[in-house]
Amino acid sequence: MDITNRTGVITGAGTGIGRALAVEFGRQQGNLLLVGRRTAPLEETADMVRSAGGTADVFAADITEPGAVDRVAGAARARGPVDLLINNAGNVRAGRLEDLPEQDVLAMISLNLTAPILLTRTLLPALKESAANRGSILLAISSGIALTGLPFYTVYAATKSGIAHFSEALRREVHGTGVHVATAYPGATDTDMMTSSTAGEDLGFGRRPVADVVTEILAGIIAGDHEINTAATTRRKMQDLNKTDPLAVDALLAPRLEALETAVRTHRSI
Ligand SMILES: NC(=O)c1ccc[n+]([C@@H]2O[C@H](COP(=O)([O-])OP(=O)(O)OC[C@H]3O[C@@H](n4cnc5c(N)ncnc54)[C@H](OP(=O)(O)O)[C@@H]3O)[C@@H](O)[C@H]2O)c1
């Protein structure tokens, strides 16, 4: 895929993976609509995109609110043909299922699953229209947890495997239209989302630098990949084992359950 001169939307672009993706698309003369709730970090990203050689506008919105997705899509279409959509905004709340407040359960489902599905649904005609020459790019930022369900992340895992399967089904649905549907599966990455977790390398949560993760995501897009896994080696081994012998993964995790529960008890980015 040619990633130069892309025009479109990146959600959650004020920080972390979304910001780094925005800057990289900016470096490729991208023309971006940067979406998130807080204006200040989005403006900072917009400046970084401009310094990198691209153009950017900021659209502050909580994309889980009624009508917000339509407003984002309207603003995107008003800027011209859309050939890029990156559904990146996401949140997490860890903990034992029965201890998760209902509002946090719903917040994860709304942001990680419902909002990207609705935004994709609304912008898909525009992505198809722009796909004639060199294809459009539709990228979902899922998570390695979609490949190995981890304890104390039940709802987060449900949303991330949900969006991954949504992408797979849609990829088959839009076959031949020129819309390139890709899903990225980052493992633990050093961003704001992880600051409230104390789980580290010993528990399989060694964090990779954002720049490395985003470099791999973009390399995957350029190579025309549809499934882009940026997990660290130890986690990838567990993902492989989960495919062949899932109960062996249960056995591996069982002795570390208590330590993991303690380490992620405070993990919340909502
Ligand atoms: N970091 C990791 O270890 C990791 C691993 C696997 C997958 N991921 C995924 O990577 C994606 C990016 O996360 P990150 O690690 O870069 O964390 P992050 O820095 O917390 O980024 C999340 C972004 O989403 C935005 N956002 C949150 N709620 C929103 C809402 N209701 N409406 C619009 N925007 C909203 C936030 O900006 P505002 O607060 O200003 O709205 C923020 O910029 C997420 O989908 C996450 O699940 C992360």
The ligand as an SDF file (V2000), in Angstrom:
LIG
                    3D

 48 52  0  0  0  0  0  0  0  0999 V2000
   -0.8570    0.7910   25.2700 N   0  0  0  0  0  0  0  0  0  0  0  0
   -1.0340   -0.5060   25.1440 C   0  0  0  0  0  0  0  0  0  0  0  0
   -0.3940   -1.3060   25.8400 O   0  0  0  0  0  0  0  0  0  0  0  0
   -2.0190   -1.0320   24.1330 C   0  0  0  0  0  0  0  0  0  0  0  0
   -1.9650   -2.4080   23.8240 C   0  0  0  0  0  0  0  0  0  0  0  0
   -2.8710   -2.9130   22.9020 C   0  0  0  0  0  0  0  0  0  0  0  0
   -3.7740   -2.0830   22.2980 C   0  0  0  0  0  0  0  0  0  0  0  0
   -3.8250   -0.7640   22.6080 N   0  0  0  0  0  0  0  0  0  0  0  0
   -4.8250    0.0570   21.9660 C   0  0  0  0  0  0  0  0  0  0  0  0
   -4.2070    1.1410   21.3230 O   0  0  0  0  0  0  0  0  0  0  0  0
   -5.1420    2.2040   21.1770 C   0  0  0  0  0  0  0  0  0  0  0  0
   -4.4960    3.5030   21.5900 C   0  0  0  0  0  0  0  0  0  0  0  0
   -4.2050    3.4720   22.9550 O   0  0  0  0  0  0  0  0  0  0  0  0
   -2.8780    4.0720   23.5920 P   0  0  0  0  0  0  0  0  0  0  0  0
   -2.1190    2.9530   24.1550 O   0  0  0  0  0  0  0  0  0  0  0  0
   -2.2430    4.9850   22.6240 O   0  0  0  0  0  0  0  0  0  0  0  0
   -3.4870    4.8410   24.8580 O   0  0  0  0  0  0  0  0  0  0  0  0
   -3.8970    6.3600   25.1070 P   0  0  0  0  0  0  0  0  0  0  0  0
   -2.6920    7.2090   25.0200 O   0  0  0  0  0  0  0  0  0  0  0  0
   -4.6830    6.3400   26.3570 O   0  0  0  0  0  0  0  0  0  0  0  0
   -4.8170    6.7040   23.8690 O   0  0  0  0  0  0  0  0  0  0  0  0
   -6.2210    6.6240   23.8650 C   0  0  0  0  0  0  0  0  0  0  0  0
   -6.7530    7.8230   23.1150 C   0  0  0  0  0  0  0  0  0  0  0  0
   -8.1690    7.6790   22.9630 O   0  0  0  0  0  0  0  0  0  0  0  0
   -8.7650    8.9510   23.2130 C   0  0  0  0  0  0  0  0  0  0  0  0
  -10.1070    8.7360   23.7440 N   0  0  0  0  0  0  0  0  0  0  0  0
  -10.4150    8.1480   24.9450 C   0  0  0  0  0  0  0  0  0  0  0  0
  -11.7340    8.1540   25.1160 N   0  0  0  0  0  0  0  0  0  0  0  0
  -12.2810    8.7590   24.0210 C   0  0  0  0  0  0  0  0  0  0  0  0
  -13.6080    9.0670   23.6410 C   0  0  0  0  0  0  0  0  0  0  0  0
  -14.6480    8.7210   24.4020 N   0  0  0  0  0  0  0  0  0  0  0  0
  -13.8080    9.7060   22.4610 N   0  0  0  0  0  0  0  0  0  0  0  0
  -12.7490   10.0540   21.6820 C   0  0  0  0  0  0  0  0  0  0  0  0
  -11.4670    9.7660   21.9790 N   0  0  0  0  0  0  0  0  0  0  0  0
  -11.2480    9.1410   23.1460 C   0  0  0  0  0  0  0  0  0  0  0  0
   -7.8550    9.6180   24.2460 C   0  0  0  0  0  0  0  0  0  0  0  0
   -7.8990   11.0450   24.1590 O   0  0  0  0  0  0  0  0  0  0  0  0
   -8.9080   11.9000   25.0870 P   0  0  0  0  0  0  0  0  0  0  0  0
   -8.7000   11.4170   26.4870 O   0  0  0  0  0  0  0  0  0  0  0  0
   -8.4910   13.3090   24.8520 O   0  0  0  0  0  0  0  0  0  0  0  0
  -10.2800   11.6170   24.5550 O   0  0  0  0  0  0  0  0  0  0  0  0
   -6.4860    9.1230   23.8420 C   0  0  0  0  0  0  0  0  0  0  0  0
   -5.8480   10.0310   22.9710 O   0  0  0  0  0  0  0  0  0  0  0  0
   -6.3480    1.8080   22.0320 C   0  0  0  0  0  0  0  0  0  0  0  0
   -7.3890    1.2950   21.2100 O   0  0  0  0  0  0  0  0  0  0  0  0
   -5.8080    0.6990   22.9050 C   0  0  0  0  0  0  0  0  0  0  0  0
   -6.8110   -0.1840   23.3160 O   0  0  0  0  0  0  0  0  0  0  0  0
   -2.9510   -0.2130   23.5050 C   0  0  0  0  0  0  0  0  0  0  0  0
  1  2  1  0
  2  3  2  0
  2  4  1  0
  4  5  1  0
  4 48  2  0
  5  6  2  0
  6  7  1  0
  7  8  2  0
  8  9  1  0
  8 48  1  0
  9 10  1  0
  9 46  1  0
 10 11  1  0
 11 12  1  0
 11 44  1  0
 12 13  1  0
 13 14  1  0
 14 15  2  0
 14 16  1  0
 14 17  1  0
 17 18  1  0
 18 19  2  0
 18 20  1  0
 18 21  1  0
 21 22  1  0
 22 23  1  0
 23 24  1  0
 23 42  1  0
 24 25  1  0
 25 26  1  0
 25 36  1  0
 26 27  1  0
 26 35  1  0
 27 28  2  0
 28 29  1  0
 29 30  1  0
 29 35  2  0
 30 31  1  0
 30 32  2  0
 32 33  1  0
 33 34  2  0
 34 35  1  0
 36 37  1  0
 36 42  1  0
 37 38  1  0
 38 39  2  0
 38 40  1  0
 38 41  1  0
 42 43  1  0
 44 45  1  0
 44 46  1  0
 46 47  1  0
M  CHG  2   8   1  16  -1
M  END
$$$$
